[in-house]
Amino acid sequence: MRAPIGSFEDACPAAERLELLTAPVAAAVREGWGGFPAEQIIHVDTDPEIADTAAFVEHHGSELLNCSANCVVVAGKRGGEVTLAACLVLSHSRVDVNGVVRRHLDARKVRFASMDTAVGDTGMEYGGITPVGLPPGWPLLIDPAVVDQEWVLIGSGSRRGKLIMPGKALAALPGAVVVAGLGIGG
């Protein structure tokens, strides 16, 4: 199978690669969401040593920077309450944590979640966190530029491999909210 973006040697429907996905991601792919056919979720097997965006696009092509998205976990705090959420922006952007995210979560203070929290609560590997298979009830904030992409390259839940899917499929994920201004600097 040929991936719709990039030049990957090893692409296959993610439903045929569940053993390469972390448990929460595999469960989400198996169950599906929003009426998107499972065949539209593609897994590309990649070297975990080059999973970080800069190394990845250097190896697989700079054109991927415009259609790759990063998922980060944030912790919003108001009083004694902490709300964990995920934010998805194009890789050449950064998340407006102290403005848009703070207001959307109605938090007094928002910071990036610690690595232990992000990994422990998602069941995914740091550097491979994806919006697919997030814990139930988590808000998933997505920049409109991600949804507007025909195909988006995202993490697979582990540092080995990536997922490719339509941007509109990401907006249909549980808890997803498209938030204008979420990604800045891109």
C-alpha positions as CSV (number, residue, x, y, z in Angstrom):
1,M,0.0,0.0,0.0
2,R,1.2,3.5,-0.8
3,A,0.7,6.2,1.9
4,P,-1.3,9.2,0.7
5,I,1.5,11.6,1.9
6,G,5.2,11.1,2.3
7,S,7.4,8.4,0.9
8,F,7.1,5.6,3.3
9,E,8.3,2.1,2.5
10,D,6.0,0.4,4.9
11,A,2.4,1.6,5.0
12,C,-0.6,-0.5,5.9
13,P,-4.2,0.0,7.3
14,A,-3.7,0.6,11.0
15,A,-6.4,-2.1,11.7
16,E,-3.9,-4.6,10.3
17,R,-1.1,-3.4,12.7
18,L,-2.9,-3.4,16.0
19,E,0.1,-5.3,17.6
20,L,2.4,-2.3,16.8
21,L,0.0,0.2,18.6
22,T,-0.3,0.8,22.3
23,A,-3.4,-0.7,23.9
24,P,-5.5,2.6,24.0
25,V,-4.7,3.4,20.4
26,A,-5.4,-0.1,19.2
27,A,-8.7,-0.1,21.0
28,A,-9.7,3.2,19.4
29,V,-8.7,2.0,15.9
30,R,-10.6,-1.3,16.4
31,E,-13.8,0.5,17.6
32,G,-13.6,3.4,15.2
33,W,-15.3,6.8,15.6
34,G,-17.4,9.3,13.8
35,G,-18.3,7.0,10.9
36,F,-14.8,7.2,9.4
37,P,-13.8,3.8,7.8
38,A,-10.9,2.1,9.5
39,E,-9.2,1.8,6.2
40,Q,-8.7,5.5,6.2
41,I,-6.4,5.2,9.2
42,I,-3.0,4.2,7.9
43,H,0.0,3.1,9.9
44,V,3.5,3.8,8.6
45,D,6.3,1.8,10.3
46,T,9.2,4.1,11.1
47,D,12.4,4.2,13.1
48,P,11.8,5.2,16.7
49,E,15.2,6.9,16.8
50,I,13.9,9.6,14.4
51,A,10.4,10.1,15.9
52,D,10.9,13.7,16.8
53,T,9.5,16.1,14.2
54,A,12.8,17.7,13.1
55,A,14.6,14.4,12.6
56,F,11.5,12.8,11.1
57,V,11.0,15.4,8.4
58,E,14.7,15.6,7.6
59,H,14.6,11.9,6.9
60,H,11.2,11.5,5.2
61,G,10.9,14.9,3.5
62,S,10.4,18.5,4.5
63,E,6.9,18.6,2.8
64,L,5.7,16.5,5.8
65,L,6.1,19.5,8.1
66,N,3.1,21.2,6.6
67,C,0.8,18.2,7.1
68,S,2.2,16.8,10.4
69,A,0.6,17.6,13.7
70,N,1.9,17.3,17.3
71,C,-0.2,16.3,20.2
72,V,0.7,17.7,23.6
73,V,-0.9,17.0,27.0
74,V,-1.6,20.0,29.2
75,A,-2.8,20.4,32.8
76,G,-5.2,23.2,33.7
77,K,-5.6,24.2,37.3
78,R,-8.3,26.2,39.0
79,G,-8.4,26.0,42.8
80,G,-7.7,22.4,43.7
81,E,-9.1,21.0,40.4
82,V,-6.8,19.8,37.7
83,T,-8.1,19.2,34.2
84,L,-5.9,17.2,31.8
85,A,-6.4,17.9,28.1
86,A,-4.7,17.2,24.8
87,C,-3.9,19.9,22.2
88,L,-3.3,19.2,18.5
89,V,-1.6,21.7,16.3
90,L,0.4,21.6,13.0
91,S,4.1,20.8,13.7
92,H,5.3,24.2,12.6
93,S,3.1,25.8,15.2
94,R,3.0,25.9,19.0
95,V,0.1,25.7,21.3
96,D,-1.2,29.0,22.8
97,V,-1.2,27.5,26.3
98,N,-1.5,30.7,28.3
99,G,-4.2,32.3,26.2
100,V,-6.5,30.1,24.2
101,V,-6.1,26.9,26.2
102,R,-6.4,28.6,29.6
103,R,-9.6,30.4,28.5
104,H,-11.1,27.3,26.9
105,L,-10.4,25.1,30.0
106,D,-11.5,28.0,32.3
107,A,-8.3,27.5,34.2
108,R,-6.3,29.9,36.3
109,K,-3.0,28.4,35.3
110,V,-2.1,25.9,32.5
111,R,1.2,24.2,31.9
112,F,2.4,21.3,29.9
113,A,1.8,18.1,31.9
114,S,4.8,16.3,33.2
115,M,6.2,13.4,31.2
116,D,5.1,11.0,34.0
117,T,1.6,12.3,33.9
118,A,1.3,12.4,30.1
119,V,2.6,8.8,29.8
120,G,0.9,7.4,32.8
121,D,-2.5,8.8,32.1
122,T,-2.6,8.1,28.3
123,G,-0.9,4.7,28.3
124,M,1.3,6.0,25.4
125,E,5.0,6.6,24.9
126,Y,6.4,10.1,25.3
127,G,7.3,11.4,21.9
128,G,4.5,9.3,20.3
129,I,1.4,10.7,22.1
130,T,-1.6,10.8,19.7
131,P,-5.1,12.1,20.0
132,V,-6.4,8.7,19.0
133,G,-7.2,6.7,22.1
134,L,-7.1,9.4,24.7
135,P,-8.7,8.7,28.1
136,P,-12.5,9.1,28.2
137,G,-13.7,12.6,29.2
138,W,-10.5,14.4,28.2
139,P,-11.0,17.5,26.1
140,L,-9.1,17.4,22.8
141,L,-8.5,20.8,21.5
142,I,-7.7,20.9,17.7
143,D,-6.5,23.9,15.7
144,P,-8.6,24.4,12.6
145,A,-5.5,24.2,10.3
146,V,-5.2,20.5,11.3
147,V,-8.8,19.7,10.4
148,D,-8.4,21.5,7.1
149,Q,-5.6,19.2,6.0
150,E,-6.7,16.5,3.6
151,W,-4.2,14.0,5.3
152,V,-2.5,14.5,8.6
153,L,0.5,12.6,10.0
154,I,0.3,12.1,13.8
155,G,1.9,9.9,16.4
156,S,0.8,6.3,16.8
157,G,1.0,6.1,20.6
158,S,4.6,4.9,20.5
159,R,7.8,6.3,19.0
160,R,7.8,3.5,16.4
161,G,5.4,4.4,13.6
162,K,3.0,7.1,12.8
163,L,-0.6,7.3,11.8
164,I,-2.0,9.1,8.7
165,M,-5.6,10.0,8.5
166,P,-8.0,12.7,7.1
167,G,-8.0,15.9,9.1
168,K,-11.8,15.7,9.4
169,A,-11.4,12.3,11.1
170,L,-9.5,14.0,13.9
171,A,-12.3,16.5,14.5
172,A,-14.7,13.5,14.9
173,L,-12.6,12.0,17.8
174,P,-14.3,11.8,21.2
175,G,-14.0,15.0,23.1
176,A,-12.7,16.9,20.1
177,V,-13.3,20.7,19.9
178,V,-12.0,22.8,17.0
179,V,-10.6,25.9,18.6
180,A,-9.6,28.9,16.5
181,G,-6.2,30.4,17.4
182,L,-4.9,27.3,19.2
183,G,-1.8,27.1,17.1
184,I,0.4,30.1,16.9
185,G,3.6,31.0,15.0
186,G,2.8,28.7,12.1
